[in-house]
């Protein structure tokens, strides 16, 4: 069996040892705990065995462990491209660190794959059915919480709110949403485009349970409606985005 409480303690110890002076650390830990809970709920809804439910929860705890390596680099004012999924796998493999989280090695490949794949634009081809299942669970769980953060946490500073309310949307990202596909973050041009990124996450959701959660909490509507858009065309477009994503959610509940 997997000791989830021990895994939580080890993750917190790991972060404390790094000693990163960055407010994002505590925010990220909160995100990780919520994602782990989302994984547990998803796996339970899928009627997985108790051990597989614990495995899903453990993957949730580990999925963003590479972020703390990224924060160390950002604190040094470096701006190079950073793949925190890949970095997370490297952290877990170094000196067999994964054994601090799970005693047996039978699930190592599933954990490594899920951590690596969770932040990719799309899943790699050729994954086994079991690996693909856990990749989809963590991707759904992650996106559910990122959308929650977009509605409740992400925009708090007045300057960033102003940038959203006065911003113009990326035509390429807007077209992605209109075509009901995951928006390519490389086309982000301003702060407001992050809303399109969050909104487009629904097009990469896999399970009916996840869509039910999205409908019940209505966080996408809350996120879009929280701003007073100053450009009439932008406001009209955001209302269209809200309509598209909410219709997509309803149509994928079964």
C-alpha positions in Angstrom: 0.0 0.0 0.0 1.1 3.6 -0.6 1.5 5.9 2.5 0.0 9.2 1.2 0.5 11.0 4.5 4.2 10.1 4.5 4.4 11.3 0.8 2.9 14.6 1.8 5.4 15.1 4.6 8.3 14.2 2.3 7.2 16.6 -0.3 7.0 19.4 2.2 10.5 18.5 3.6 11.8 18.5 0.1 10.6 22.0 -0.6 11.7 23.3 2.8 15.2 22.0 2.2 15.5 23.9 -1.1 14.7 27.1 0.8 13.3 29.1 -2.1 12.4 32.7 -1.1 9.4 33.0 -3.4 5.7 33.5 -2.6 4.8 31.1 -5.5 6.1 28.2 -3.4 3.3 28.1 -0.9 0.8 28.8 -3.7 2.2 25.8 -5.6 2.0 23.6 -2.6 -1.7 24.5 -2.2 -2.2 23.7 -5.9 -0.4 20.3 -5.5 -2.6 19.3 -2.5 -5.8 20.2 -4.4 -4.7 18.3 -7.5 -3.9 15.2 -5.5 -7.4 15.4 -4.0 -8.8 15.8 -7.5 -6.9 12.7 -8.6 -8.3 10.7 -5.7 -11.9 11.8 -6.6 -11.4 11.0 -10.3 -9.9 7.6 -9.6 -12.6 6.8 -7.1 -15.3 7.8 -9.7 -13.6 5.5 -12.2 -14.0 2.7 -9.6 -10.3 1.9 -9.5 -8.9 -0.4 -6.8 -7.9 1.2 -3.5 -4.2 0.9 -4.4 -4.7 2.5 -7.8 -6.6 5.3 -6.2 -3.7 5.9 -3.9 -1.3 5.7 -6.9 -3.4 8.4 -8.6 -3.2 10.6 -5.5 0.5 10.1 -5.2 1.0 11.2 -8.9 -1.0 14.3 -8.0 1.4 15.0 -5.1 4.4 14.5 -7.4 3.3 16.1 -10.7 4.7 19.5 -10.0 7.8 18.6 -8.0 9.8 20.0 -11.0 8.3 23.4 -10.5 10.6 24.0 -7.5 13.6 23.4 -9.6 12.2 26.0 -12.0 11.7 28.5 -9.2 15.4 28.2 -8.3 16.3 29.2 -11.8 13.8 32.0 -12.0 15.1 33.4 -8.8 18.5 33.8 -10.6 16.7 35.9 -13.2 17.2 33.4 -16.0 14.5 33.1 -18.6 15.3 30.0 -20.6 12.6 27.5 -21.5 11.9 25.1 -18.7 10.0 21.8 -18.9 8.9 21.2 -15.3 7.4 17.8 -16.2 10.8 16.6 -17.5 12.5 18.2 -14.5 10.2 16.4 -12.1 11.2 13.0 -13.5 14.8 13.9 -13.1 14.3 14.9 -9.5 12.5 11.6 -8.7 15.2 9.5 -10.5 18.2 11.2 -9.0 19.7 8.9 -6.3 16.5 6.9 -6.5 14.7 9.7 -4.7 11.3 8.2 -5.6 11.8 5.6 -2.9 11.1 8.3 -0.3 7.5 8.4 -1.6 6.8 4.8 -2.4 8.6 1.7 -1.2 7.8 -0.6 -4.1 9.2 0.0 -7.6 6.3 -1.6 -9.5 4.7 1.7 -10.4 7.8 3.7 -11.1 7.3 3.8 -14.9 3.6 4.9 -14.5 4.6 7.7 -12.1 7.5 8.9 -14.3 5.3 8.8 -17.4 2.4 10.7 -15.7 4.7 13.4 -14.3 6.5 13.8 -17.6 3.3 13.9 -19.7 1.1 16.1 -17.4 2.2 19.4 -18.9 2.6 18.5 -22.5 0.4 19.9 -25.3 -0.8 16.4 -26.1 0.0 12.9 -24.9 2.8 11.0 -26.5 1.8 8.2 -28.8 2.3 4.5 -28.0 1.5 4.7 -24.2 0.2 1.5 -22.6 -3.5 1.6 -21.7 -2.6 1.9 -18.0 -0.1 4.6 -18.4 -2.5 6.6 -20.6 -5.2 6.2 -17.9 -3.1 7.7 -15.2 -1.8 10.4 -17.6 -5.4 11.4 -18.3 -6.3 11.4 -14.6 -3.5 13.8 -13.7 -4.1 16.0 -16.7 -7.8 16.4 -15.8 -7.0 16.9 -12.1 -4.4 19.6 -12.9 -6.6 21.5 -15.3 -9.6 21.5 -12.9 -7.5 23.2 -10.3 -5.8 25.6 -12.8 -9.2 26.7 -13.9 -10.2 27.1 -10.2 -7.1 29.3 -9.7 -8.0 31.4 -12.7 -11.4 32.1 -11.1 -10.3 32.7 -7.5 -6.5 33.2 -7.1 -4.6 33.9 -10.3 -5.5 37.6 -10.8 -5.2 39.6 -7.5 -2.8 42.4 -8.3 -4.5 45.6 -9.5 -1.9 46.1 -12.3 -2.5 42.6 -13.7 -6.3 43.1 -13.5 -5.9 46.4 -15.4 -3.8 44.6 -18.1 -6.6 42.1 -18.6 -9.4 44.7 -18.7 -7.6 46.9 -21.2 -6.0 44.1 -23.2 -6.6 42.8 -26.7 -7.0 39.1 -27.4 -4.6 37.1 -29.5 -6.3 36.2 -32.7 -4.6 32.9 -32.9 -5.5 31.8 -29.4 -9.1 33.1 -30.0 -9.3 31.0 -33.1 -8.2 27.9 -31.1 -11.1 28.4 -28.7 -13.6 29.0 -31.5 -12.4 25.7 -33.0 -12.7 24.0 -29.6 -9.1 23.0 -29.4 -6.5 23.6 -26.7 -5.0 27.0 -27.2 -1.3 27.2 -27.9 0.3 29.2 -25.2 3.2 30.2 -27.5 0.7 32.6 -29.2 0.0 34.5 -25.9 0.6 38.2 -26.5 -0.8 39.8 -23.4 -2.2 39.1 -19.9 -5.8 38.7 -21.1 -4.7 35.8 -23.3 -4.2 33.7 -20.2 -8.0 33.6 -19.8 -8.2 32.0 -23.3 -5.6 29.5 -22.2 -7.5 28.6 -19.1 -10.8 28.4 -21.0 -9.4 26.2 -23.6 -8.4 23.6 -21.0 -11.9 22.2 -21.2 -11.1 20.9 -24.7 -8.4 18.7 -23.3 -10.5 17.2 -20.5 -11.1 13.4 -20.7 -13.7 12.2 -18.2 -17.4 12.9 -17.8 -16.8 13.4 -14.0 -14.5 16.2 -14.8 -17.1 17.9 -17.0 -19.6 17.5 -14.2 -17.3 19.3 -11.8 -16.7 22.1 -14.2 -20.5 22.5 -14.6 -21.2 22.4 -10.9 -18.5 24.9 -9.8 -18.9 27.2 -12.9 -15.4 28.5 -12.5 -15.0 29.3 -16.1 -17.9 31.7 -16.1 -16.7 33.1 -12.8 -13.2 33.7 -14.3 -14.5 35.4 -17.4 -17.2 37.5 -15.6 -14.8 38.9 -12.9 -13.4 41.5 -15.3 -14.8 44.8 -16.6 -13.5 44.6 -20.2 -12.9 48.1 -21.5 -12.9 47.3 -25.2 -16.4 46.5 -26.5 -15.2 44.0 -29.1 -13.1 42.2 -26.5 -16.1 42.0 -24.2 -18.3 40.5 -27.0 -15.6 38.0 -27.8 -15.2 36.9 -24.2 -19.0 36.4 -23.9 -18.7 34.2 -27.0 -15.9 32.3 -25.5 -18.0 31.7 -22.3 -20.8 30.4 -24.4 -18.6 28.0 -26.4 -16.9 26.5 -23.4 -20.0 26.1 -21.4 -21.9 24.4 -24.2 -18.9 22.1 -24.7 -19.0 21.2 -21.0 -22.7 20.3 -21.1 -22.3 18.3 -24.3 -19.6 16.1 -22.7 -21.5 15.1 -19.6 -22.9 11.6 -19.9 
